[in-house]
Amino acid sequence: MNAQLQQFRGAVGRLPAQHLAAPLVVMLILAMMVLPLPPLALDLLFTFNIALALIVMMVSAYMVRPLDFAAFPVVLLMTTMLRLSLNVASTRVVLMDGHTGSAAAGQVIESFGHFLIGGNFAVGLIVFLILVVINFVVVTKGAERIAEVGARFTLDAMPGKQMAIDADLNAGLIDEKEAKRRRSEVGDEAEFYGSMDGASKFVRGDAMAGILILLINIVGGMIIGVVQHGLPVSQAANTYVLLAVGDALVAQIPSLLISVSAAMVVSRVGKEQDFGSQVAGQMFQSSRALGITAGVIGVLGLIPGMPHLVFLTIAALLGWGAWWAYRREQREQAKQASPGSLGASDAVPDPNAEASWGDLQPVDALGLEVGYRLIQLVDRERQGDLLARIKGVRRKFAQEVGFLPPAVHIRDNLELKPSAYRITLRGAVIGEGEAFPGLHLAINPGHASTPLQGSVATDPAFGLPAVWIDEHQRETAQMSGYTVVDSSTVVATHLSHSIQVHAARLLGRVETQQLVEHVTQLAPQLMEDVVPKMISVPTLQKVLQLLLEESVHIRDMRTIVEALSEHAGAGISDPAELVRRVRVALAPAIVQQIYGPVKELEVIALEPELERLVTQALTSAHGPALDPGVADTLAHSAADASRQQEELGLPACLLVPDAIRPAMARLLRRAAPRLAVLGHSEIPDTHTIRIASILGGALPA
């Protein structure tokens, strides 16, 4: 027995102090309900109860995330039990020694009874009832409802959060350790809100218990004072009711603090700032709100009969706050609009620091560099709408072409002219131009002849003649046949045209994989059977790039994948041959993309002798060997025919035999970039053709 006792003592001695704190506190709370306490001990415990409630409220106000105070449900239970045990202990003392005077239960209760309510128990009852209504009906009821809804939504959101963590882990964005930490945090958050939903009932029950304990103390004290101690009814009422009300107020004030703390914990939104920073940052940082409020209060203060000094003082303080907030907003705008603000880092590199891999910055897939005068086009606070237009350009590209291009990274470049901009693709410049904020670009589509006052320029997207004009000439230019656009539209249109032209280079491996995943959601069985079983992702990427090089949209991925499955299953693996087969499957869409809904297609054809010569040269068994002179003449003739078709308002399309279509498309792409080249098999049976012009003529010997 002694050995077991020594072993138990040794085990208890090895326990850390914090491990013994919780059971000891619970035992002390239960002891206060059973054992009588002297008035001095009650004073110390009541003061400690008030201090503890203040600590809980301060911690609740300064926490950033709910899980920063995960122990709050337990603290709520312990503080509720502490208040109730103090009520029991003070009730015992009041009923046993209340006949001796108002100091029978200690100085704290006496002070609350005399100082806070002036010794008038009727006032004390009214104040207590008001505090109970505030606590029970307003604060506790709202906190209980928020906790209930928060617990429900947190539990409903758990599967989605777990799936997001798994997706980040599978994508390599986080490691297994971070995923485990996030899963644990999601579980802890759900448990916290579930506990808060139940713990809010503690506060509700505490308010009910406060009312019942007050009534019991009043009735019991009156009976004991009159029956046992022979006090007159008026003296018994004055003594016992005053002590009961003082005891109730001493317990109700900490209860109200704890209720407010619970409400702050469950009503928080956001995980980046504490409660005070959120309120101050969102309520008192708007110069407009403070200024209007100051004006209204100032006007009220000037009304005859109003307390002018009070109203005008508050209005002056609010006006000063509005002025200070306005100055701060102006400083932030000036800082954002200063050169080098876009993409610039505030950190100053240490010249003595060693080079590291962090110094190696990745190349932007798609970038837009602007001079410092164009920064206002991307500044929302200065009504810049270029960012919104770029989002629209990406959305339109995805809807028309068939895949989502990379995000456009915008940064300022002090090496550019102030009004210049530059479009880059993986670090290489694919477009340059100038835009002038405040001016409009009047573009001459070819039939406008009225001269305009302004700076002569060229449309950066399509190379048409244009003039930069002022706002007051806009209506005149539009009536004269010009197409008038603002600076943001000029940049956005140039960007849209550039990514359309370089769509094949924009389709990288990442974009191809994302496209495959998107199509898999729409046709899972088809994609599972074809990619990567029959055709690999790199081969699919090459096929799509070859289509995009000839401006063929890839929106109809279902048809593309079905054609690939049909021909790749037959043993064809050459991307160029696969593209030829896919184009035949996409023929109706390709023809509609060029001609629209018309059924008679006006095409350009090769002169028969020239067609025979080119076919023999490009399909030779020894490889393509077209005479350079013939190729040059053919390119110039195709460019002239394409220009003539466009001047007539007709699509420029060259119809050639299937065998030479890919080679002819590559040959003529540089000389006539807007000339489409179709093979005979790419004309749908539902359409007819009409030869509008013939390429031929004198050929070099």
Summary of the structure (lengths in Angstrom):
residues: 701
radius of gyration: 40.9
end to end distance: 121.5
largest distance: 140.5
contacts: 2136
relative contact order: 0.05
helix: 65%
strand: 9%
